[in-house]
Amino acid sequence: MRSVLPARKVGKKSMKSKTSLELAEDTRRREVEHEILSYFLAVESYPARAAREPQVSFETHCWSVYTELESQRPN
């Protein structure tokens, strides 16, 4: 005998709203991903910048990459 599955509800009413903790966790996760991305971009681009501007430290370069990405980031 074949069992019949109940119909799935779709739409806004069936979607569980996120708690404030879940929203905070999502926000923090996005921030961390942004920080990791900016670090990797800084690692990748630092050799070229160091060749042009040997006085620029990696820390300074990393911060400039982060702030550049931050300025392009949607709110």
PyMOL commands that set and color helices and strands:
alter all, ss='L'
color gray80, all
select helices_A, chain A and resi 12-14+20-52+58-72
alter helices_A, ss='H'
color red, helices_A
deselect
rebuild
show_as cartoon
